[in-house]
Amino acid sequence: MKLKKKAIAFAMVSALTLSLVGCGGTSAPAATEPEKSLAGKPGTYSATTTGHNGPLKLELTVDEKGIKDLKLVESKETLMVGGFAFDVLRQEMLDHQTLSLDAVSGATVSSRAIMAAAKDALTQAGADIAGLEAKKIEKSAPGQLTWETEILVVGAGMAGMTATLQAAEAGADVILVEKQGVIGGTSALNAGYVYGAGTKVQEEFKINDSEEKYYEDLLGLTQVAKDKYIDSNLLKIMAFNSAENIQWLVDKGIKFYTVDPANIHPPRSTPRIHKAEGGGSGIIKVLYDKALALGVKVYTNTPVVELIKEGDKVVGAKAEDSDGNEITIKAKSVILTSGGYGKNKDMVKESNPKLTDYTNSNVNDGDTIILGKGVGADIIMKDALLMHHTAYANGGIGGESFDALYVTPEGKRFVDESTYFYWRSRALREQGFEDMWTIATESLYKTYKDSIDKSIESGSKAFKADTIEELAQKMNMDPAALKKTIEDYNKMVEAGKDTEFNKPAQYLSKVTAPYIGLDMKGGLVDTTGGLRVNENAQVVDTKGNVIQGLYAAGSAAWAQTISQEYEGSGSAMLQGLTFGRVAAEHATK
């Protein structure tokens, strides 16, 4: 069974083994009447299976009464995804002595791996597997519940956890609800990078930088992006508070092991990417534990379905859980941090009708937009989606493969290939396209030979030809245009100077026969739309008036701060950190 309406508290036992402490919930309590154990012969049994990120090893202990303990002894799963799912499943298994458990939403692959390993271990113990799988958890009949709090935070990613902890530290009573069965959202899945300037961490690494320079760079990239929705006042808040906010994380116990640049070209050449130990999941874990220690109530599997508005003020929300309970949450303020709409294909299509073929691992499906519309919020939908194009042949082609030659579907070069990948995507979009191709240079082919050859053999996403004209036909491209592009490029390589886009000479490499074309897949990283907010992170309605009691932060409301000229990895985390704190500070005052 998924964990429903249950406050989850973690206490770290080791890097891999967590223990669960729950409060509330509608699941029937563990049976108190003595019953015959189905778990088999007492002892400790180990089993290994494959999780989302690699091998996963469990140890399961059986005693005379049944399943006594379950330990995760080896795992490469993300701490706040697979690790969180393990704690949920472990507690349910111990409480109810059953193998009839649902996967934890948001951690399906990890959940299945955990249950498969547990089943294997119990099989070794000679357990009655059929009996354990047939044993269902009895649940109470669904009902109507009412909760009351001062601050309700919706969404448990970076912005949500930051807002939650900031409000709790100010002494407010806080409830945090999360739609998924795990904590952290997309923030728990990222590498743990946070952008910032003028920080003490930079000073430790002898990096000379300032918040003023960061702000100037943000304004410059906004002009390049031609994004009319960007609000310079909000950019100023994000830039001029970045050092303080990075230090806020450091003071909480988060350690940054290095600071790196985003790209070789200014302004992204300044090292501003603060890389945290433990990744995004580690950051979320630290904030989560501190919030729990301050008494915050956290409920997973509890999506908010409607905001409650009285007059011109939001006074709470209606939620539900997978047990069918209808929950009314009364609150003085509601902070929406429930993400963008990258998973919602209809909303993505509304934003950018040209984007029809793309991959997407984003978990946000537009809940914030729907909730905002329900109370008259001003919604900003932008076609400037954050896209990262990589080759089907190898995902490394499209990252820092600066020696590539990129062309549009018309066969024309459009960018300095050594620029930041969001710069490339923006330049491609300005040409009227969302798709692109890589023409393999000599050095690129040498680097990725094995994967390119395999892709050519499959014949669907990579093509090889003896002539440029033949290659163009295979790629459904204008032969004359592609031939001119390649010939002009080779002349610049021979001269050692890119007179078209000024790519540094060290990345220039000729295109020679046999000619190879690689199809690039567009990966939708995130959307850039959301709710319109003011400098206090208060949501604004379609008439320009503040909706009292309603705030938004993170990708729920970054249309005015994040453009298609994304500054660098960690900008989203900084935005959530900044305006999560801004929202909570204003709401608690």
DRENZA-307376 format. One record per residue (C-alpha): residue number from 0; residue in one letter; z, x, y. Coordinates in Angstrom, 2 decimals, decimal comma. Layout:
N
NUM; A; Z; X; Y
...
This chain:
589
0; M; 0,00; 0,00; 0,00
1; K; -0,77; 1,19; 3,50
2; L; 2,21; 1,82; 5,72
3; K; 2,55; -1,25; 7,92
4; K; 4,62; -1,69; 11,02
5; K; 6,75; 1,17; 9,94
6; A; 8,12; 3,84; 12,24
7; I; 7,33; 7,19; 10,70
8; A; 9,55; 10,18; 11,36
9; F; 8,70; 13,65; 10,20
10; A; 11,15; 16,45; 9,47
11; M; 9,44; 19,70; 8,60
12; V; 10,61; 21,15; 5,30
13; S; 7,88; 23,79; 5,08
14; A; 4,39; 24,26; 6,42
15; L; 3,08; 22,06; 3,65
16; T; 5,94; 19,84; 2,50
17; L; 7,17; 17,06; 4,76
18; S; 9,82; 14,40; 4,29
19; L; 9,52; 10,84; 5,51
20; V; 12,13; 8,75; 7,27
21; G; 11,14; 5,16; 7,97
22; C; 12,63; 2,23; 9,80
23; G; 11,49; -1,38; 9,97
24; G; 8,59; -2,74; 7,95
25; T; 7,84; -5,75; 5,81
26; S; 7,42; -4,18; 2,38
27; A; 9,90; -5,41; -0,19
28; P; 12,73; -2,93; -0,77
29; A; 12,76; -0,78; -3,86
30; A; 13,97; -2,62; -6,94
31; T; 17,73; -2,45; -7,41
32; E; 17,81; -3,89; -10,92
33; P; 17,70; -1,22; -13,64
34; E; 14,37; -1,19; -15,41
35; K; 12,71; 0,94; -18,00
36; S; 10,99; 4,02; -16,61
37; L; 7,24; 4,21; -17,00
38; A; 7,09; 7,81; -15,77
39; G; 7,32; 9,61; -19,13
40; K; 9,24; 12,67; -20,26
41; P; 11,63; 14,28; -17,74
42; G; 10,41; 17,56; -16,28
43; T; 8,31; 19,02; -13,49
44; Y; 4,53; 18,88; -13,77
45; S; 1,84; 20,35; -11,54
46; A; -1,70; 19,20; -10,92
47; T; -4,52; 20,44; -8,70
48; T; -7,40; 18,47; -7,24
49; T; -9,82; 18,78; -4,32
50; G; -8,85; 17,31; -0,97
51; H; -10,83; 16,94; 2,23
52; N; -10,61; 20,63; 3,13
53; G; -10,20; 22,29; -0,28
54; P; -7,81; 22,62; -3,23
55; L; -4,67; 20,51; -3,18
56; K; -1,77; 21,17; -5,56
57; L; 1,18; 18,87; -6,24
58; E; 4,39; 19,18; -8,23
59; L; 5,80; 15,94; -9,59
60; T; 9,30; 15,69; -11,06
61; V; 10,32; 13,02; -13,55
62; D; 13,89; 12,25; -14,64
63; E; 15,44; 9,57; -16,83
64; K; 15,12; 6,96; -14,08
65; G; 11,46; 7,61; -13,24
66; I; 9,54; 9,54; -10,60
67; K; 12,16; 11,63; -8,85
68; D; 10,18; 13,77; -6,44
69; L; 6,70; 14,77; -5,32
70; K; 5,97; 18,02; -3,51
71; L; 2,84; 19,29; -1,83
72; V; 2,92; 22,97; -2,74
73; E; -0,61; 24,04; -1,77
74; S; -2,94; 22,35; 0,68
75; K; -5,61; 23,00; 3,27
76; E; -5,42; 19,46; 4,61
77; T; -4,86; 18,86; 8,31
78; L; -1,13; 18,58; 8,96
79; M; -1,16; 15,26; 10,80
80; V; -3,86; 13,74; 8,59
81; G; -3,58; 14,86; 4,99
82; G; 0,00; 16,01; 5,48
83; F; 0,97; 12,73; 7,10
84; A; -0,76; 10,76; 4,33
85; F; 1,13; 12,74; 1,71
86; D; 4,48; 11,80; 3,24
87; V; 3,53; 8,13; 3,40
88; L; 2,28; 8,01; -0,20
89; R; 5,18; 10,08; -1,51
90; Q; 7,75; 7,73; -0,02
91; E; 5,96; 4,63; -1,28
92; M; 5,66; 6,12; -4,76
93; L; 9,34; 7,05; -4,92
94; D; 10,51; 3,74; -3,48
95; H; 8,39; 1,54; -5,71
96; Q; 7,66; 3,71; -8,79
97; T; 3,99; 2,80; -8,82
98; L; 0,50; 4,27; -8,73
99; S; -0,85; 1,10; -7,14
100; L; -1,03; 2,48; -3,61
101; D; -3,75; 2,05; -0,99
102; A; -5,23; 5,02; 0,80
103; V; -3,71; 5,74; 4,19
104; S; -6,24; 4,69; 6,84
105; G; -7,61; 7,68; 8,67
106; A; -6,93; 9,93; 5,67
107; T; -8,87; 8,28; 2,86
108; V; -10,17; 11,44; 1,18
109; S; -6,80; 13,17; 1,30
110; S; -5,05; 10,04; 0,02
111; R; -7,35; 9,75; -2,97
112; A; -6,88; 13,41; -3,79
113; I; -3,10; 13,07; -3,62
114; M; -3,10; 10,02; -5,88
115; A; -5,48; 11,68; -8,35
116; A; -3,20; 14,72; -8,62
117; A; -0,13; 12,51; -9,04
118; K; -1,87; 10,58; -11,81
119; D; -2,81; 13,83; -13,53
120; A; 0,78; 15,08; -13,39
121; L; 2,12; 11,79; -14,76
122; T; -0,45; 11,89; -17,54
123; Q; 0,95; 15,29; -18,53
124; A; 4,39; 13,69; -18,62
125; G; 3,15; 11,07; -21,05
126; A; 3,67; 8,29; -18,52
127; D; 2,47; 4,73; -18,99
128; I; -0,41; 5,08; -16,54
129; A; -1,69; 1,55; -17,06
130; G; 1,80; 0,20; -16,40
131; L; 2,23; 2,28; -13,25
132; E; -1,16; 1,20; -11,94
133; A; -0,46; -2,46; -12,73
134; K; 2,88; -2,44; -10,92
135; K; 2,28; -4,09; -7,57
136; I; 4,45; -3,86; -4,49
137; E; 5,80; -7,24; -3,51
138; K; 5,44; -8,00; 0,17
139; S; 7,12; -10,53; 2,38
140; A; 5,06; -13,43; 3,68
141; P; 3,41; -12,69; 7,02
142; G; 5,20; -13,96; 10,09
143; Q; 5,43; -13,74; 13,84
144; L; 7,41; -10,91; 15,39
145; T; 8,47; -10,12; 18,95
146; W; 9,28; -6,64; 20,20
147; E; 10,47; -5,65; 23,67
148; T; 10,18; -2,31; 25,43
149; E; 9,76; -0,75; 28,85
150; I; 6,65; 1,30; 28,06
151; L; 4,06; 0,43; 25,43
152; V; 1,60; 3,22; 24,59
153; V; -1,50; 2,25; 22,63
154; G; -3,06; 5,15; 20,71
155; A; -1,42; 8,29; 19,35
156; G; -3,84; 11,07; 20,30
157; M; -3,25; 13,78; 22,90
158; A; -3,08; 11,36; 25,84
159; G; -0,90; 8,92; 23,92
160; M; 1,56; 11,49; 22,62
161; T; 1,78; 13,11; 26,05
162; A; 2,41; 9,79; 27,80
163; T; 4,95; 8,82; 25,15
164; L; 6,96; 12,00; 25,43
165; Q; 6,77; 12,10; 29,24
166; A; 8,09; 8,53; 29,46
167; A; 10,80; 9,13; 26,86
168; E; 11,97; 12,26; 28,67
169; A; 12,29; 10,14; 31,82
170; G; 14,70; 7,91; 29,94
171; A; 12,39; 4,99; 29,27
172; D; 12,43; 2,87; 26,13
173; V; 9,04; 3,51; 24,51
174; I; 7,04; 1,96; 21,69
175; L; 3,93; 3,80; 20,47
176; V; 1,44; 1,87; 18,32
177; E; -1,48; 3,39; 16,43
178; K; -4,35; 1,56; 14,78
179; Q; -4,81; 4,09; 12,00
180; G; -2,38; 5,03; 9,28
181; V; -1,99; 8,56; 10,63
182; I; -0,98; 10,05; 13,96
183; G; -3,18; 12,11; 16,27
184; G; -6,62; 10,48; 16,35
185; T; -9,45; 12,88; 17,18
186; S; -6,93; 15,25; 18,79
187; A; -5,35; 16,00; 15,40
188; L; -8,77; 16,93; 14,03
189; N; -9,81; 19,43; 16,70
190; A; -9,17; 23,15; 16,89
191; G; -6,25; 22,90; 19,29
192; Y; -7,99; 24,17; 22,40
193; V; -6,69; 23,20; 25,85
194; Y; -8,57; 24,14; 29,02
195; G; -6,65; 25,46; 31,98
196; A; -6,66; 27,92; 34,87
197; G; -4,15; 30,06; 36,73
198; T; -1,76; 29,92; 33,78
199; K; 0,96; 32,31; 32,70
200; V; -0,80; 32,55; 29,35
201; Q; -3,90; 33,88; 31,11
202; E; -1,76; 36,39; 32,95
203; E; -0,38; 37,65; 29,65
204; F; -3,94; 38,39; 28,56
205; K; -4,80; 40,06; 31,90
206; I; -7,14; 37,24; 32,94
207; N; -7,52; 36,81; 36,68
208; D; -8,13; 33,14; 37,45
209; S; -6,93; 30,32; 39,67
210; E; -6,76; 26,56; 39,78
211; E; -8,79; 26,64; 43,00
212; K; -11,65; 28,45; 41,27
213; Y; -11,46; 26,05; 38,35
214; Y; -11,78; 23,09; 40,73
215; E; -14,80; 24,67; 42,44
216; D; -16,43; 25,21; 39,05
217; L; -15,78; 21,61; 38,04
218; L; -17,42; 20,37; 41,24
219; G; -20,39; 22,66; 40,65
220; L; -20,98; 21,39; 37,13
221; T; -20,62; 17,80; 38,35
222; Q; -23,47; 18,44; 40,79
223; V; -25,58; 19,86; 37,97
224; A; -24,83; 16,81; 35,85
225; K; -25,85; 14,45; 38,68
226; D; -23,03; 12,12; 37,61
227; K; -22,35; 9,56; 40,34
228; Y; -19,19; 8,31; 38,65
229; I; -17,21; 11,56; 38,83
230; D; -14,26; 11,29; 41,23
231; S; -13,49; 14,58; 42,96
232; N; -9,91; 13,47; 43,62
233; L; -9,28; 13,02; 39,90
234; L; -10,94; 16,36; 39,20
235; K; -8,57; 17,92; 41,70
236; I; -5,56; 16,43; 39,91
237; M; -6,81; 17,78; 36,60
238; A; -7,60; 21,26; 37,94
239; F; -4,61; 21,81; 40,23
240; N; -2,09; 20,67; 37,63
241; S; -3,62; 22,54; 34,70
242; A; -1,30; 25,56; 34,94
243; E; 1,79; 23,34; 35,07
244; N; 0,55; 21,22; 32,18
245; I; -0,23; 24,22; 29,99
246; Q; 3,27; 25,49; 30,73
247; W; 4,66; 22,05; 29,85
248; L; 3,17; 22,51; 26,39
249; V; 4,52; 26,05; 26,15
250; D; 7,98; 24,83; 27,09
251; K; 7,77; 22,27; 24,29
252; G; 7,26; 25,10; 21,80
253; I; 3,47; 25,27; 21,53
254; K; 2,16; 28,82; 21,25
255; F; -1,26; 29,89; 22,51
256; Y; -2,51; 32,95; 20,69
257; T; -5,50; 33,75; 22,92
258; V; -7,63; 32,52; 25,83
259; D; -11,42; 32,59; 25,46
260; P; -14,50; 31,77; 27,55
261; A; -16,73; 28,85; 26,64
262; N; -20,00; 30,72; 27,13
263; I; -21,55; 33,89; 28,52
264; H; -22,86; 32,15; 31,64
265; P; -20,81; 31,31; 34,76
266; P; -18,75; 29,26; 35,30
267; R; -18,02; 29,03; 31,60
268; S; -17,73; 32,81; 31,31
269; T; -14,18; 32,72; 32,71
270; P; -11,69; 32,66; 29,81
271; R; -9,95; 29,28; 30,11
272; I; -9,84; 27,96; 26,56
273; H; -6,18; 28,21; 25,50
274; K; -6,10; 28,27; 21,70
275; A; -2,96; 26,89; 20,08
276; E; -1,41; 27,90; 16,78
277; G; -1,74; 25,12; 14,25
278; G; -4,74; 23,58; 16,00
279; G; -4,76; 20,11; 17,49
280; S; -2,67; 18,84; 14,62
281; G; 0,00; 21,41; 15,45
282; I; 0,10; 20,29; 19,08
283; I; 0,41; 16,64; 18,11
284; K; 3,14; 17,49; 15,57
285; V; 5,30; 19,19; 18,19
286; L; 4,98; 16,33; 20,68
287; Y; 5,49; 13,73; 17,95
288; D; 8,68; 15,29; 16,63
289; K; 10,15; 15,54; 20,12
290; A; 9,28; 11,92; 20,87
291; L; 10,99; 10,77; 17,68
292; A; 14,06; 12,81; 18,54
293; L; 14,29; 10,88; 21,82
294; G; 14,28; 7,56; 20,00
295; V; 10,64; 6,52; 20,42
296; K; 9,58; 3,85; 17,95
297; V; 6,23; 4,64; 16,36
298; Y; 4,21; 2,10; 14,40
299; T; 1,08; 2,99; 12,45
300; N; -1,51; 0,53; 11,07
301; T; -0,75; -1,64; 14,08
302; P; -3,85; -2,32; 16,18
303; V; -3,47; -4,04; 19,53
304; V; -5,87; -7,00; 19,66
305; E; -5,16; -8,42; 23,12
306; L; -3,38; -7,61; 26,34
307; I; -0,98; -10,19; 27,79
308; K; -1,53; -10,84; 31,47
309; E; 0,56; -13,04; 33,74
310; G; -0,99; -13,48; 37,16
311; D; -2,26; -10,07; 38,25
312; K; 0,08; -8,09; 35,98
313; V; -0,17; -6,95; 32,37
314; V; 3,18; -7,65; 30,71
315; G; 2,56; -6,64; 27,13
316; A; 0,19; -6,96; 24,23
317; K; -0,48; -8,78; 21,01
318; A; -0,85; -6,72; 17,86
319; E; -1,16; -7,26; 14,16
320; D; -0,63; -5,27; 11,00
321; S; -2,30; -5,18; 7,63
322; D; 0,50; -7,33; 6,17
323; G; -0,79; -10,13; 8,37
324; N; 2,11; -10,19; 10,79
325; E; 1,32; -11,29; 14,34
326; I; 3,30; -9,24; 16,83
327; T; 4,02; -9,94; 20,48
328; I; 5,07; -6,82; 22,36
329; K; 6,69; -7,46; 25,73
330; A; 6,50; -4,45; 28,05
331; K; 6,91; -3,61; 31,73
332; S; 3,91; -1,26; 31,50
333; V; 1,12; -0,68; 29,01
334; I; -0,65; 2,69; 28,77
335; L; -4,00; 2,55; 26,96
336; T; -4,88; 5,82; 25,25
337; S; -6,87; 4,33; 22,40
338; G; -9,99; 6,42; 22,85
339; G; -13,63; 5,80; 23,68
340; Y; -16,35; 4,11; 21,66
341; G; -18,15; 6,86; 19,75
342; K; -17,88; 5,00; 16,44
343; N; -19,12; 1,71; 17,88
344; K; -22,91; 1,81; 17,45
345; D; -23,48; -1,27; 19,57
346; M; -21,58; 0,20; 22,52
347; V; -23,32; 3,56; 22,10
348; K; -26,67; 1,74; 22,13
349; E; -25,62; -0,13; 25,27
350; S; -24,79; 3,21; 26,89
351; N; -27,97; 4,97; 25,79
352; P; -30,72; 2,91; 24,10
353; K; -32,73; 6,06; 23,39
354; L; -30,07; 7,44; 21,08
355; T; -31,01; 6,00; 17,69
356; D; -30,69; 8,85; 15,20
357; Y; -27,46; 10,81; 15,29
358; T; -24,46; 11,83; 13,24
359; N; -20,95; 10,88; 14,25
360; S; -17,46; 11,75; 13,05
361; N; -15,69; 10,05; 15,95
362; V; -13,00; 7,54; 14,93
363; N; -12,85; 5,57; 18,20
364; D; -14,60; 2,20; 18,02
365; G; -14,26; 0,77; 21,50
366; D; -10,89; -0,99; 21,31
367; T; -10,03; 0,18; 24,82
368; I; -13,22; -1,28; 26,28
369; I; -12,61; -4,62; 24,57
370; L; -8,98; -4,77; 25,71
371; G; -9,95; -3,81; 29,25
372; K; -12,67; -6,43; 29,48
373; G; -10,14; -9,03; 28,39
374; V; -8,11; -8,52; 31,57
375; G; -10,99; -7,98; 33,99
376; A; -10,98; -4,18; 34,09
377; D; -13,92; -2,36; 35,64
378; I; -15,84; -0,69; 32,80
379; I; -18,02; 2,38; 33,33
380; M; -20,70; 2,84; 30,65
381; K; -22,72; 6,06; 30,96
382; D; -25,76; 7,35; 29,06
383; A; -24,32; 10,86; 29,42
384; L; -22,94; 11,08; 25,90
385; L; -21,54; 14,38; 24,65
386; M; -24,15; 15,55; 22,14
387; H; -24,26; 18,79; 20,17
388; H; -27,54; 19,54; 18,39
389; T; -27,49; 21,67; 15,24
390; A; -30,12; 22,37; 12,59
391; Y; -30,10; 20,42; 9,35
392; A; -30,81; 23,76; 7,67
393; N; -27,59; 25,36; 8,95
394; G; -24,97; 24,08; 11,37
395; G; -24,68; 27,53; 12,92
396; I; -28,12; 27,12; 14,45
397; G; -27,40; 25,34; 17,69
398; G; -23,99; 26,83; 18,36
399; E; -24,29; 30,40; 19,55
400; S; -27,71; 31,13; 18,06
401; F; -28,89; 32,47; 21,41
402; D; -31,97; 34,11; 19,91
403; A; -33,55; 30,78; 18,93
404; L; -36,50; 29,07; 20,59
405; Y; -35,80; 25,39; 21,29
406; V; -38,56; 22,89; 22,01
407; T; -38,82; 19,19; 22,77
408; P; -40,71; 16,79; 20,46
409; E; -43,71; 17,56; 22,71
410; G; -43,54; 21,23; 21,74
411; K; -42,36; 22,48; 25,12
412; R; -39,51; 24,86; 25,83
413; F; -36,90; 23,34; 28,17
414; V; -33,87; 25,63; 28,49
415; D; -32,33; 29,09; 28,28
416; E; -31,18; 29,00; 24,66
417; S; -28,10; 31,09; 25,43
418; T; -26,58; 28,46; 27,69
419; Y; -23,67; 26,24; 26,62
420; F; -24,78; 23,60; 24,13
421; Y; -23,85; 20,72; 26,43
422; W; -26,01; 22,30; 29,12
423; R; -28,87; 22,25; 26,60
424; S; -28,24; 18,62; 25,68
425; R; -28,20; 17,65; 29,34
426; A; -31,43; 19,55; 30,00
427; L; -33,04; 17,86; 26,99
428; R; -31,96; 14,42; 28,19
429; E; -33,45; 15,13; 31,61
430; Q; -36,79; 15,68; 29,83
431; G; -36,47; 12,17; 28,43
432; F; -35,47; 13,13; 24,87
433; E; -32,46; 13,01; 22,59
434; D; -34,16; 15,03; 19,81
435; M; -35,20; 18,68; 19,64
436; W; -36,56; 21,36; 17,29
437; T; -35,87; 25,03; 16,67
438; I; -38,76; 27,41; 16,24
439; A; -37,41; 30,32; 14,21
440; T; -37,66; 33,72; 15,82
441; E; -37,67; 36,92; 13,75
442; S; -34,00; 37,63; 14,38
443; L; -32,92; 34,01; 13,81
444; Y; -34,72; 33,87; 10,48
445; K; -33,13; 37,14; 9,41
446; T; -29,66; 35,77; 10,17
447; Y; -30,11; 32,41; 8,43
448; K; -32,77; 33,30; 5,84
449; D; -31,08; 31,81; 2,76
450; S; -30,24; 28,43; 4,26
451; I; -33,61; 28,18; 6,04
452; D; -35,51; 28,94; 2,83
453; K; -33,52; 26,32; 0,93
454; S; -34,21; 23,74; 3,60
455; I; -37,94; 24,54; 3,55
456; E; -37,98; 24,05; -0,20
457; S; -36,51; 20,57; 0,20
458; G; -39,40; 19,80; 2,57
459; S; -37,79; 17,20; 4,80
460; K; -36,03; 18,86; 7,72
461; A; -37,64; 22,32; 7,82
462; F; -41,30; 23,30; 7,71
463; K; -43,23; 26,53; 7,18
464; A; -46,88; 27,25; 7,96
465; D; -49,31; 30,13; 8,32
466; T; -50,58; 28,93; 11,68
467; I; -48,97; 27,34; 14,70
468; E; -51,40; 24,44; 14,54
469; E; -50,46; 23,70; 10,94
470; L; -46,75; 23,84; 11,76
471; A; -47,25; 21,47; 14,71
472; Q; -48,99; 18,94; 12,46
473; K; -46,11; 19,04; 9,99
474; M; -43,65; 18,39; 12,82
475; N; -45,85; 15,64; 14,34
476; M; -46,22; 17,73; 17,48
477; D; -49,08; 18,53; 19,86
478; P; -50,66; 21,74; 18,42
479; A; -51,97; 22,92; 21,79
480; A; -48,63; 22,49; 23,52
481; L; -46,68; 24,27; 20,79
482; K; -49,20; 27,11; 20,63
483; K; -48,99; 27,70; 24,37
484; T; -45,17; 27,61; 24,25
485; I; -44,98; 30,21; 21,49
486; E; -47,65; 32,46; 23,00
487; D; -45,99; 32,38; 26,44
488; Y; -42,60; 33,08; 24,88
489; N; -43,89; 36,05; 22,88
490; K; -45,42; 37,55; 26,03
491; M; -42,03; 37,36; 27,77
492; V; -40,37; 38,95; 24,72
493; E; -42,87; 41,82; 24,86
494; A; -42,21; 42,26; 28,58
495; G; -38,46; 42,10; 28,01
496; K; -37,98; 39,45; 30,69
497; D; -37,71; 35,67; 30,48
498; T; -39,49; 34,55; 33,66
499; E; -39,18; 30,85; 32,77
500; F; -35,45; 30,30; 32,15
501; N; -33,94; 33,79; 32,58
502; K; -32,46; 34,15; 29,13
503; P; -30,79; 37,58; 28,83
504; A; -33,16; 40,16; 27,35
505; Q; -30,86; 41,01; 24,42
506; Y; -31,47; 37,53; 22,98
507; L; -35,26; 37,65; 23,17
508; S; -36,99; 37,83; 19,77
509; K; -40,63; 37,14; 18,89
510; V; -41,97; 34,22; 16,91
511; T; -44,33; 35,50; 14,20
512; A; -46,14; 34,17; 11,13
513; P; -45,25; 32,52; 8,88
514; Y; -44,12; 29,99; 11,48
515; I; -40,98; 27,93; 10,84
516; G; -39,81; 24,73; 12,52
517; L; -36,30; 23,35; 12,02
518; D; -35,36; 19,77; 12,79
519; M; -32,14; 19,47; 14,80
520; K; -29,66; 16,67; 14,30
521; G; -27,82; 15,24; 17,25
522; G; -24,09; 15,10; 16,70
523; L; -22,28; 12,59; 18,89
524; V; -19,01; 14,30; 19,78
525; D; -17,75; 11,60; 22,13
526; T; -18,66; 9,12; 24,81
527; T; -18,04; 9,67; 28,51
528; G; -17,48; 6,08; 29,63
529; G; -14,29; 4,08; 29,88
530; L; -11,99; 2,13; 32,18
531; R; -12,01; 2,86; 35,88
532; V; -8,65; 4,22; 37,07
533; N; -7,10; 5,45; 40,30
534; E; -5,14; 8,63; 41,02
535; N; -2,06; 7,18; 39,30
536; A; -4,07; 6,42; 36,15
537; Q; -3,73; 2,71; 36,94
538; V; -6,61; 0,59; 35,68
539; V; -8,75; -1,00; 38,38
540; D; -10,45; -4,40; 38,07
541; T; -14,06; -5,30; 38,91
542; K; -13,05; -6,16; 42,48
543; G; -11,45; -2,78; 43,07
544; N; -7,88; -4,00; 42,79
545; V; -5,20; -2,35; 40,68
546; I; -4,22; -4,27; 37,55
547; Q; -0,46; -4,00; 37,80
548; G; 1,32; -2,77; 34,70
549; L; -1,83; -1,32; 33,08
550; Y; -2,67; 2,38; 32,80
551; A; -5,26; 4,39; 30,88
552; A; -5,75; 8,05; 30,02
553; G; -7,76; 10,30; 27,72
554; S; -11,17; 9,23; 26,48
555; A; -10,10; 5,66; 27,21
556; A; -10,60; 6,46; 30,90
557; W; -12,45; 9,69; 31,54
558; A; -15,71; 8,39; 33,01
559; Q; -14,56; 9,76; 36,38
560; T; -13,58; 13,20; 35,10
561; I; -15,83; 14,07; 32,13
562; S; -19,60; 14,38; 32,52
563; Q; -22,38; 15,54; 30,23
564; E; -21,82; 18,98; 31,74
565; Y; -18,59; 19,31; 29,78
566; E; -16,71; 22,32; 31,12
567; G; -15,71; 23,75; 27,74
568; S; -13,77; 23,16; 24,56
569; G; -10,34; 21,87; 25,49
570; S; -11,37; 19,92; 28,60
571; A; -10,77; 16,63; 26,79
572; M; -7,33; 17,78; 25,68
573; L; -6,48; 18,78; 29,25
574; Q; -7,68; 15,42; 30,57
575; G; -5,50; 13,55; 28,09
576; L; -2,55; 15,84; 28,80
577; T; -2,95; 15,49; 32,56
578; F; -3,42; 11,76; 32,93
579; G; -1,13; 10,87; 30,04
580; R; 1,64; 12,50; 32,04
581; V; 0,42; 10,98; 35,33
582; A; 0,41; 7,48; 33,83
583; A; 3,85; 7,84; 32,28
584; E; 5,38; 9,32; 35,41
585; H; 4,10; 6,49; 37,59
586; A; 4,99; 3,80; 35,06
587; T; 8,56; 5,00; 34,64
588; K; 9,07; 5,12; 38,41
